[in-house]
């Protein structure tokens, strides 16, 4: 390919020189061939024959296409790719500037491009008389000149595509990550269109030609890539740019609404929300709007993972709510802000405190709510109950979390129907609760059903659809398929740099953490450690690092990480599942180091959390019991094993109507295996009989 590119580059330079100085019909193949200069060692080759040239290009269309490519590359040699745009109006200006450059090139090379215009449609007599079965020439199109030649054979000018493609990709990244090859294909179409339209209108105004071509590209390529919301956002952002001092706030309000209601661009939404809040703060008449805007900005910041900024936005919303003139309005807005602040507590590692506050808020919101209908009061109540279910799960109260999540789902199905997107949201919460409670198979059922609905209503690269993919990966990991979990997250948008910049660095980091856990579980702890080094050094990352070090055989390194983590946990928060995981890992590390007393102490501390700080059937507590059972088997103390395995093997339903572990759970399978080894096989007789067969 490199040799072909060198030949085509030399032919392109010779062709451009020939058509700059001669009319198309007067330039012969010999005129171009004698201008070709191919480097041979240290000396320039003195030209080629017309036969050689024909064998290389096979068509005068290819000659003129290569001529444009060479001349345009010279014209744009010192034109660097600009920085990424931050909004759609900036993206439009970037594309217009690139096309203006193309249009100016047409003015500078007016004579040569007139000859190219004649030549690109010229079909030679030999081509018209191609023998039956003879196909078009085959060139290596991976290089820019090879691709230009192939397009020229077909009568297309793609000489501007190499220049346009990176600029079009930057413009596209303002709304979403384009698929592989999208920018190159789009640039080729735009190059051909730009050549035809500008060459056919040599007297047209350069700025108008560039703006018209950019508008066509936005409508033809960019808006269909992202969806209908992108066109609305483009209109809103341009209106905000053009609005006067009096209209800027209203225009920005529309921008924020479009960003939050339809787009995946949470980072841009948080930024625009901050701009709008600053404008509204100076107007006492807009206190209600300011309250709403700061609340919605806080939600965007919460999704981004910027918890301090989210807390500040919600606190400001609460303060403004208390200033509202209407007591009813003030109370409703204040309780909404308090709900959001409680959600920040849950995300910040204080789920117990968040659960307590959400319970109080739920009691207040429940007063006077009708048993039917979908009014604002009920919407606030159901959101608080959904958040309460999530907080219960995060606090280690998985049985309560499942029960609450089921109640929320049943209520929404009754009021909204099974196919409503908000019903799907409640189904995701139930899936999360079931996963945490040890029932990944049931969690998968509910999650996949919710994903089917949510993807119909939300941008697929947005926060919630990608959130669902992270949860699905966690289910794969819990069911014992870590390789599938890692592959799922590797291919997902949530793992891209675009998602981290534009949508949510927090969810991006969470996805990376789950992927590292999957790599550890699938026997690739070294890769997991490499990935963990790129993440913020919080407690979840430290636990994952300790697990990877243990899998790598570095128990001493794992022990050091866990000792530092135990000190960091003192008095900081009530993330009890996190502490339970740290105790589980500590027991394994001490065991690997031969420090049996410390291992037993960690196991006893974990067991003590069951039924107290955590549910007795919490999967982490059950995993600790299984670890202890395996130790007793190794030590020959098999008489203690049945008592340790009892809660894992128990198939009686808990308060949420399910046994401690779902069928197919790896913990249950391993517990049954250990029970068989010690001569205490669990009963295989079915508890229920099919009534028709009785």
ZIQUIBEL-V779772 format. One record per pair of residues at least 4 apart in sequence whose C-alpha atoms are under 7 Angstrom apart, sorted by the first residue. I is the first residue (numbers start at 1). J is the second residue. If there is no record, write none. Layout:
I,J / I,J
This chain:
1,5 / 1,140 / 2,6 / 3,7 / 4,8 / 5,9 / 5,143 / 5,145 / 5,146 / 6,10 / 7,11 / 7,38 / 8,12 / 8,145 / 9,13 / 9,145 / 10,14 / 10,36 / 10,37 / 10,38 / 11,15 / 11,36 / 12,16 / 12,63 / 12,66 / 12,67 / 12,70 / 13,17 / 13,67 / 13,70 / 14,18 / 14,32 / 14,35 / 14,36 / 15,19 / 15,32 / 15,63 / 15,64 / 15,67 / 16,20 / 16,67 / 16,68 / 16,70 / 16,71 / 17,21 / 18,22 / 18,27 / 18,31 / 18,32 / 19,23 / 19,24 / 19,112 / 19,115 / 20,111 / 20,112 / 22,26 / 22,27 / 23,27 / 23,115 / 24,115 / 24,119 / 27,31 / 28,32 / 29,33 / 29,50 / 30,34 / 30,49 / 30,50 / 31,35 / 32,36 / 33,47 / 33,48 / 33,49 / 33,50 / 33,53 / 34,47 / 34,48 / 34,49 / 35,47 / 36,47 / 36,48 / 37,44 / 37,45 / 37,46 / 37,47 / 38,44 / 38,45 / 39,43 / 39,44 / 39,45 / 40,44 / 40,45 / 48,52 / 49,53 / 50,54 / 51,55 / 52,56 / 53,57 / 54,58 / 54,59 / 57,62 / 57,63 / 59,63 / 59,153 / 60,64 / 60,119 / 61,65 / 61,119 / 61,120 / 61,121 / 61,122 / 61,152 / 61,153 / 61,155 / 62,66 / 62,149 / 62,152 / 62,153 / 63,67 / 64,68 / 64,116 / 64,119 / 64,120 / 65,69 / 65,148 / 65,149 / 65,152 / 65,157 / 65,159 / 66,70 / 66,148 / 66,149 / 67,71 / 68,72 / 68,159 / 69,73 / 69,159 / 70,74 / 71,75 / 72,76 / 73,77 / 75,105 / 81,167 / 84,170 / 85,90 / 85,91 / 85,170 / 85,171 / 85,174 / 86,90 / 86,174 / 87,91 / 87,174 / 88,92 / 88,174 / 88,234 / 89,93 / 89,234 / 89,237 / 89,238 / 90,94 / 91,95 / 91,171 / 92,96 / 92,214 / 93,97 / 94,98 / 95,99 / 95,167 / 95,168 / 95,214 / 96,100 / 96,210 / 96,211 / 96,214 / 97,101 / 98,102 / 98,164 / 99,103 / 99,210 / 100,104 / 100,206 / 100,207 / 100,210 / 101,105 / 102,106 / 103,107 / 103,198 / 103,206 / 103,210 / 104,108 / 104,206 / 105,109 / 106,110 / 106,113 / 109,113 / 110,114 / 111,115 / 112,116 / 113,117 / 114,118 / 115,119 / 116,120 / 118,122 / 120,152 / 120,155 / 121,155 / 123,127 / 124,128 / 125,129 / 126,130 / 130,134 / 139,146 / 139,150 / 140,146 / 141,146 / 141,147 / 142,146 / 142,147 / 143,147 / 144,148 / 145,149 / 146,150 / 147,151 / 148,152 / 148,158 / 148,159 / 149,153 / 150,154 / 151,155 / 151,156 / 151,157 / 151,158 / 152,156 / 152,157 / 156,192 / 157,191 / 157,192 / 157,195 / 158,188 / 158,191 / 158,192 / 159,191 / 160,164 / 160,191 / 161,165 / 161,184 / 161,187 / 161,188 / 161,191 / 164,168 / 164,187 / 165,169 / 165,183 / 165,184 / 165,187 / 166,170 / 167,171 / 168,172 / 168,183 / 169,173 / 169,183 / 172,176 / 172,177 / 172,178 / 172,222 / 173,177 / 175,226 / 175,230 / 176,226 / 177,498 / 178,182 / 181,185 / 182,186 / 183,187 / 184,188 / 185,189 / 186,190 / 187,191 / 188,192 / 189,193 / 190,194 / 191,195 / 192,196 / 193,197 / 194,198 / 194,213 / 195,199 / 196,200 / 197,201 / 198,202 / 204,209 / 205,209 / 206,210 / 207,211 / 208,212 / 209,213 / 210,214 / 211,215 / 212,216 / 213,217 / 214,218 / 215,219 / 216,220 / 217,221 / 217,222 / 218,222 / 218,223 / 219,223 / 220,224 / 221,225 / 222,226 / 223,227 / 223,228 / 223,230 / 223,231 / 226,230 / 228,232 / 229,233 / 229,262 / 229,263 / 230,234 / 231,235 / 232,236 / 233,237 / 233,255 / 233,258 / 234,238 / 235,239 / 236,240 / 236,251 / 236,254 / 236,255 / 237,241 / 237,255 / 238,242 / 239,243 / 239,251 / 240,248 / 240,251 / 240,252 / 243,247 / 243,248 / 244,248 / 247,251 / 248,252 / 249,253 / 249,276 / 249,279 / 250,254 / 251,255 / 252,256 / 252,276 / 253,257 / 253,276 / 254,258 / 255,259 / 256,260 / 256,269 / 256,272 / 256,273 / 257,261 / 258,262 / 258,263 / 259,263 / 259,265 / 259,269 / 260,269 / 263,459 / 264,459 / 264,461 / 264,462 / 264,463 / 264,503 / 265,269 / 265,502 / 265,503 / 266,270 / 266,300 / 266,304 / 266,502 / 266,503 / 266,504 / 267,271 / 267,304 / 267,502 / 267,503 / 268,272 / 268,502 / 269,273 / 269,300 / 270,274 / 270,297 / 270,300 / 270,301 / 271,275 / 272,276 / 273,277 / 273,293 / 273,294 / 273,297 / 274,278 / 274,297 / 275,279 / 276,280 / 277,281 / 277,290 / 277,293 / 277,294 / 280,286 / 280,290 / 281,290 / 286,290 / 287,291 / 287,320 / 287,324 / 288,292 / 288,324 / 289,293 / 290,294 / 291,295 / 291,317 / 291,320 / 291,321 / 292,296 / 293,297 / 294,298 / 294,313 / 294,314 / 294,316 / 294,317 / 295,299 / 295,313 / 295,314 / 295,317 / 295,337 / 296,300 / 297,301 / 297,313 / 298,302 / 298,310 / 298,313 / 298,314 / 299,303 / 299,310 / 300,304 / 301,305 / 301,306 / 301,307 / 301,309 / 301,310 / 302,306 / 302,307 / 302,310 / 303,504 / 304,503 / 304,504 / 304,505 / 304,506 / 305,504 / 305,505 / 305,506 / 306,310 / 307,311 / 307,344 / 307,348 / 308,312 / 309,313 / 310,314 / 311,315 / 311,341 / 311,344 / 312,316 / 313,317 / 314,318 / 314,337 / 314,340 / 314,341 / 315,319 / 316,320 / 317,321 / 317,337 / 318,322 / 318,334 / 318,337 / 319,323 / 320,324 / 321,330 / 321,333 / 321,334 / 322,330 / 322,334 / 324,329 / 324,330 / 326,330 / 327,331 / 328,332 / 329,333 / 330,334 / 331,335 / 332,336 / 333,337 / 334,338 / 335,339 / 335,361 / 336,340 / 337,341 / 338,342 / 339,343 / 339,358 / 339,361 / 339,384 / 340,344 / 341,345 / 342,346 / 342,354 / 342,357 / 342,358 / 343,347 / 343,354 / 344,348 / 345,349 / 345,350 / 345,351 / 345,353 / 345,354 / 346,350 / 346,351 / 346,354 / 346,391 / 349,573 / 349,574 / 349,575 / 350,354 / 350,573 / 350,574 / 350,575 / 351,355 / 351,391 / 351,394 / 351,395 / 351,574 / 351,575 / 352,356 / 352,395 / 352,574 / 353,357 / 354,358 / 354,391 / 355,359 / 355,388 / 355,391 / 355,392 / 356,360 / 357,361 / 358,362 / 358,384 / 358,388 / 359,363 / 359,388 / 360,364 / 361,365 / 362,366 / 362,381 / 362,384 / 362,385 / 363,367 / 365,381 / 366,381 / 369,377 / 369,378 / 372,415 / 373,415 / 374,378 / 374,379 / 374,415 / 375,379 / 376,380 / 377,381 / 378,382 / 379,383 / 380,384 / 381,385 / 382,386 / 382,408 / 383,387 / 384,388 / 385,389 / 385,408 / 386,390 / 386,405 / 386,408 / 386,426 / 387,391 / 388,392 / 389,393 / 389,401 / 389,404 / 389,405 / 390,394 / 390,401 / 390,429 / 391,395 / 392,396 / 392,397 / 392,398 / 392,400 / 392,401 / 393,397 / 393,398 / 393,401 / 393,433 / 393,436 / 395,575 / 395,576 / 395,577 / 396,576 / 396,577 / 396,614 / 396,615 / 397,401 / 397,614 / 397,615 / 398,402 / 398,433 / 398,436 / 398,437 / 398,615 / 398,618 / 399,403 / 399,437 / 399,655 / 399,656 / 400,404 / 401,405 / 401,433 / 402,406 / 402,430 / 402,433 / 402,434 / 402,656 / 403,407 / 403,656 / 404,408 / 405,409 / 405,426 / 405,429 / 405,430 / 406,410 / 406,430 / 407,411 / 408,412 / 408,426 / 409,413 / 409,423 / 409,426 / 409,427 / 410,414 / 411,415 / 412,416 / 412,417 / 412,423 / 413,417 / 413,418 / 413,423 / 416,420 / 418,423 / 419,423 / 419,453 / 420,424 / 421,425 / 421,453 / 421,454 / 422,426 / 423,427 / 424,428 / 424,450 / 424,453 / 424,454 / 425,429 / 425,450 / 426,430 / 427,431 / 427,446 / 427,447 / 427,450 / 428,432 / 428,446 / 428,447 / 428,450 / 429,433 / 430,434 / 431,435 / 431,443 / 431,444 / 431,446 / 431,447 / 432,436 / 432,443 / 433,437 / 434,438 / 434,439 / 434,440 / 434,442 / 434,443 / 435,439 / 435,440 / 435,443 / 435,475 / 437,618 / 437,619 / 438,619 / 438,660 / 438,661 / 438,662 / 439,443 / 439,661 / 439,662 / 440,444 / 440,475 / 440,478 / 440,479 / 441,445 / 442,446 / 443,447 / 444,448 / 444,475 / 445,449 / 446,450 / 447,451 / 448,452 / 449,453 / 450,454 / 451,455 / 451,465 / 451,468 / 452,456 / 454,458 / 454,465 / 455,459 / 455,460 / 455,465 / 460,465 / 461,465 / 461,466 / 461,493 / 462,466 / 462,503 / 463,467 / 463,503 / 464,468 / 465,469 / 466,470 / 466,494 / 467,471 / 468,472 / 469,473 / 470,474 / 470,511 / 471,475 / 472,476 / 473,477 / 473,485 / 473,488 / 473,489 / 474,478 / 474,485 / 474,514 / 475,479 / 476,480 / 476,481 / 476,482 / 476,484 / 476,485 / 477,481 / 477,482 / 477,485 / 477,518 / 479,665 / 479,666 / 480,666 / 481,485 / 482,486 / 482,518 / 482,519 / 482,521 / 482,522 / 483,487 / 483,518 / 483,522 / 484,488 / 485,489 / 485,515 / 485,518 / 486,490 / 486,515 / 486,518 / 486,519 / 487,491 / 488,492 / 489,495 / 489,511 / 489,515 / 490,495 / 493,499 / 494,499 / 494,508 / 494,511 / 495,499 / 495,508 / 495,511 / 495,512 / 496,500 / 497,501 / 498,502 / 499,503 / 499,504 / 499,508 / 500,504 / 500,505 / 500,508 / 501,505 / 504,508 / 505,509 / 506,510 / 507,511 / 508,512 / 509,513 / 509,535 / 510,514 / 511,515 / 512,516 / 513,517 / 513,532 / 513,541 / 514,518 / 515,519 / 516,520 / 516,528 / 516,531 / 516,532 / 517,521 / 517,528 / 517,544 / 518,522 / 519,523 / 519,524 / 519,525 / 519,527 / 519,528 / 520,524 / 520,525 / 520,528 / 520,548 / 520,551 / 524,528 / 525,529 / 525,548 / 525,551 / 525,552 / 526,530 / 527,531 / 528,532 / 528,548 / 529,533 / 529,545 / 529,548 / 532,541 / 532,545 / 537,541 / 537,542 / 538,542 / 539,543 / 539,565 / 540,544 / 541,545 / 542,546 / 542,561 / 543,547 / 543,582 / 544,548 / 545,549 / 546,550 / 546,558 / 546,561 / 546,562 / 547,551 / 547,585 / 548,552 / 549,553 / 549,554 / 549,555 / 549,557 / 549,558 / 550,554 / 550,555 / 550,558 / 550,589 / 554,558 / 555,559 / 555,589 / 555,592 / 555,593 / 556,560 / 557,561 / 558,562 / 558,589 / 559,563 / 559,586 / 559,589 / 560,564 / 561,565 / 562,566 / 562,582 / 562,586 / 563,567 / 564,568 / 565,569 / 566,570 / 575,579 / 576,580 / 576,613 / 577,581 / 578,582 / 579,583 / 580,584 / 580,606 / 580,620 / 581,585 / 581,620 / 582,586 / 583,587 / 583,602 / 583,603 / 583,606 / 584,588 / 584,603 / 584,606 / 584,624 / 585,589 / 586,590 / 586,599 / 586,602 / 587,591 / 587,599 / 587,600 / 587,602 / 587,603 / 588,592 / 588,599 / 589,593 / 590,594 / 590,595 / 590,596 / 590,598 / 590,599 / 591,595 / 591,596 / 591,599 / 595,599 / 596,600 / 597,601 / 598,602 / 599,603 / 600,604 / 601,605 / 602,606 / 603,607 / 603,624 / 604,608 / 605,609 / 606,621 / 606,624 / 607,621 / 607,624 / 609,613 / 609,614 / 610,614 / 610,615 / 610,616 / 610,621 / 611,615 / 611,616 / 614,618 / 616,621 / 617,621 / 617,622 / 617,647 / 617,660 / 618,622 / 619,623 / 620,624 / 621,625 / 622,626 / 622,648 / 623,627 / 624,628 / 625,629 / 625,644 / 625,645 / 626,630 / 626,644 / 626,645 / 626,671 / 627,631 / 628,632 / 629,633 / 629,641 / 629,644 / 629,645 / 630,634 / 631,635 / 632,636 / 632,637 / 632,638 / 632,640 / 632,641 / 633,637 / 633,638 / 638,678 / 640,644 / 641,645 / 642,646 / 645,649 / 645,671 / 646,650 / 648,660 / 648,661 / 648,668 / 648,671 / 649,668 / 649,671 / 650,659 / 650,660 / 651,659 / 652,659 / 653,657 / 653,658 / 653,659 / 654,658 / 654,659 / 654,660 / 661,665 / 661,668 / 664,669 / 665,669 / 666,670 / 667,671 / 668,672 / 669,673 / 670,674 / 671,675 / 672,676 / 672,681 / 672,682 / 673,677 / 674,678 / 675,679 / 675,680 / 675,681 / 675,682 / 676,680 / 676,681 / 690,694
